Amino acid sequence: MKAGLLAAALTLGALPALAVETSMQLVLELEGNAQRDVTSYTCDGIDDLLTVEYINAHPIFLGIVPVDGESLVFVNVISASGARYVSGQYEWWTQGNNATLTDATADDDADPIECVAAEDIP
């Protein structure tokens, strides 16, 4: 029986990654002091508004940020000032009504994308 399970596991592990379709649905039941905020930003080099959803449910603080057509889940991490969120290679850092999106894998001379909350645009 163990040999059969091992063979099945090895067979499944050998399947190409592209042959497996994955998806994720994040369901959060916000109770107590939980809060959901949505903020739209105008950003350098981006024609459309960048709409970011913030989920604050202590001790979990998330930002859902669209990057290259995908909604990525960012997790709040320690910062000296403002709110800093990370997701894989990306960093979303807000301070007041300003925000910056940085790709850690970008060329050293690549500038981060600078954003301002849309309601603060004259």
C-alpha positions in Angstrom: 0.0 0.0 0.0 2.8 2.4 0.9 4.5 1.7 -2.4 1.3 2.5 -4.3 0.9 5.8 -2.5 4.5 6.6 -3.2 4.1 5.8 -6.9 1.0 8.0 -7.0 2.7 10.9 -5.3 5.7 10.6 -7.6 3.4 10.5 -10.7 1.5 13.6 -9.5 4.8 15.4 -8.7 6.1 14.7 -12.2 3.2 16.5 -13.9 4.2 19.7 -15.6 3.2 22.8 -13.6 1.2 24.1 -16.6 -1.1 21.1 -16.5 -2.5 22.0 -13.1 -5.0 24.9 -13.0 -5.1 26.7 -9.7 -7.3 29.4 -8.3 -7.9 31.0 -4.9 -10.8 32.6 -3.3 -10.1 34.6 -0.2 -13.1 34.8 2.2 -12.8 37.0 5.2 -15.6 37.3 7.8 -15.0 40.8 9.2 -16.2 40.9 12.8 -15.7 43.3 15.7 -13.3 46.1 14.8 -12.6 44.8 11.3 -12.6 47.4 8.6 -12.6 47.4 4.8 -11.5 50.6 2.9 -11.1 51.2 -0.8 -8.9 54.0 -2.1 -8.2 55.0 -5.7 -4.9 56.4 -6.7 -3.6 58.2 -9.7 -0.1 56.9 -10.5 2.8 58.0 -12.7 2.7 56.1 -16.0 -0.7 54.5 -15.4 -3.7 55.8 -17.4 -6.4 54.3 -15.2 -7.0 54.8 -11.5 -5.3 52.2 -9.3 -8.0 51.0 -6.9 -6.6 49.4 -3.7 -8.7 47.5 -1.1 -7.5 47.5 2.5 -8.7 44.9 5.0 -7.8 45.7 8.6 -8.8 43.0 11.0 -6.2 43.1 13.9 -3.7 41.4 13.9 -4.1 40.9 10.1 -3.7 43.9 7.8 -3.9 43.3 4.0 -3.8 45.4 0.9 -5.2 44.0 -2.4 -3.3 45.9 -5.1 -3.7 45.4 -8.9 -0.3 44.7 -10.5 0.0 43.9 -14.2 -3.7 43.0 -14.5 -3.8 40.7 -11.4 -5.1 41.5 -7.9 -2.3 40.6 -5.6 -2.7 40.2 -1.8 -0.1 42.3 0.1 0.6 41.8 3.8 1.5 44.6 6.1 5.0 44.4 7.6 7.0 46.6 9.9 8.0 50.0 8.7 9.6 53.1 10.3 6.8 55.3 9.0 3.6 54.9 7.0 2.2 51.5 6.1 4.4 49.0 4.2 2.9 46.0 2.4 4.7 43.2 0.5 3.6 40.5 -1.9 6.4 38.4 -3.5 8.7 40.8 -5.3 6.5 43.9 -4.8 6.3 46.5 -2.1 3.3 48.9 -1.7 4.2 51.7 0.8 1.7 54.3 1.8 2.3 57.4 3.9 -0.6 59.8 4.2 -2.2 60.2 0.8 1.0 59.2 -1.1 1.9 55.6 -2.1 4.8 53.9 -3.9 4.8 50.6 -5.8 8.3 49.0 -6.1 9.4 45.9 -7.9 12.4 44.4 -6.1 13.4 42.5 -9.3 13.4 45.6 -11.5 16.7 47.1 -12.8 18.6 49.2 -10.3 17.8 52.3 -12.4 14.1 51.7 -12.5 12.1 54.2 -10.5 9.2 53.1 -8.3 5.7 54.1 -9.4 4.6 57.1 -7.4 0.9 57.5 -6.6 -1.4 60.0 -4.9 -4.9 59.3 -3.5 -7.4 60.4 -6.2 -9.5 62.6 -3.9 -6.4 64.7 -3.3 -5.8 65.6 -6.9 -6.7 69.3 -7.6 
